[in-house]
Amino acid sequence: MVETLSIAVIGAAGAGKTSIIRRFVYDDFSDCYSPTRARRVYRPSVVLNGHMYELKILDVPPIAAFPSSPAQEWLDPSCRGVRNASAYILVYDICCVESFEYVKMIRQQIVDNREGSSSSSDVPILVVGSKRDLQRQRFAQRRTVSVLVKKTWKCGYVECSAKFNWHVLLLFKELLGIAVARGLRHNHASIRLQGALHRNRCSVM
Amino acid sequence: MNTHPYSHAPKSSGKPSQKSGAYYNSKGGNKSGVGSLASTYGSDGQRGAASVKVLKRRTRVEPEQQPQDPDTRAVFGVSLQRLRDTGRLQHGVPLVLKNMVEFLEKYGLQQSGVFRVCGSAPRCRTLRVCLDRGECVDLEREDVPTGATLLKLYLRELPSGLIPHTHSARMQQALMDSKDGTELDEALKETLHRLPDENYNILSYLLHFLSRVAAHSQWNHMTSENLATVFGPCIFR
């Protein structure tokens, strides 16, 4: 049975979202920076604990705010599908305080937004500090940030380096583990079967 | 395992006729009984379509009355081009559609069988008449099935359908002619891009919303296939 898990990767400009995804999906890395202009979807299939999952990773270009209404989400093509995601990866640059502030804002908006609907309020969020290879220029101790994120925000925290492929796999494994444990167990058997027979994806629009 | 797409509703083992009889005994004198029964029924998400009750009174299906003179304020059955010309599209989406989608987005995502469960027909008719008169309707007072039925009614009433006959015929042709999936996708994409701008825009808005409904299918049991079954006849003409 193949289940689709959609993961939205959000972060400030230049935080390393695309690099992390490309390292995970294609195992490549480029030193020259090219900003992502339009939303891009990657669809790798992964195996975790003997189960196969189809991932739908949304590479979201920097958005001003997390969309709070369906109209808002629909009007900005780069946000589409962001509110449906079953897990979030919030990426910040460990050398850049502003990118951490951005992550803080987006996390708050996700929580506010999801609060109304009881069942989806505990959506897994993983905060990722990227560019671990630039360790010396970091703005705060790893421990300080980690404690803040884990204790106060109740989110997962991982630091990684896409350049040296350090902890990239771990971060996806971690997120998937939480998402699978929280999200998929409620599914009704007949729906799971439907999902196995037809992949839930649109190839036209 | 039962594989029928709609089989997730728990089967009712009681006798429906007996139940509805008891209902009429207790509330026989209530004139607005139909509406209130529908709302109690709708708010109970666990009960599915298998526990349908037959209502005896005021449930005759009558042909919809066609308005004699085309009212300028009418919403149902008005072509999108006309709505556009009278400036009643907001970001290319009819205001009434936007309201219904936002209402359902707020309350309907967790409702089991949303769009499949029928709303109250009399309530729908009243709402439709109100909307056509240009009155402001507070959807918050309605239950989810009624809102969902109203949304489907709106799509069905669009004069040439959201995807008109010419386009759907072309899509069917593509379905038969194409050799593989990618070719089919290309053909379908091309046909959809030929839709009038208003239709394309609304179709995209609607599908975006429905994808959100499908993303909650573990609670509402409406996967994309189930939604397709329900919405197919409303969208294609």
Interface residues (C-beta under 8 A of the other chain):
Chain A: S6 S69 P70 A71 E73 W74 L75 R80 G81 R83 N84 S86 G116 S117 S118 S119 S120 G183 L184 H186 N187 H188 A189 S190 I191 L193 Q194 G195 H198 N200 C202 S203 V204 M205
Chain B: M1 N2 T3 H4 P5 S7 H8 H91 V93 K98 V101 E102 E105 K106 L109 Q110 G181 D185 L188 K189 L192 L203 S204 Y205 L207 H208 F209 S211 R212 A214 A215 H216 S217 Q218 W219 H221 T223 S224 E225
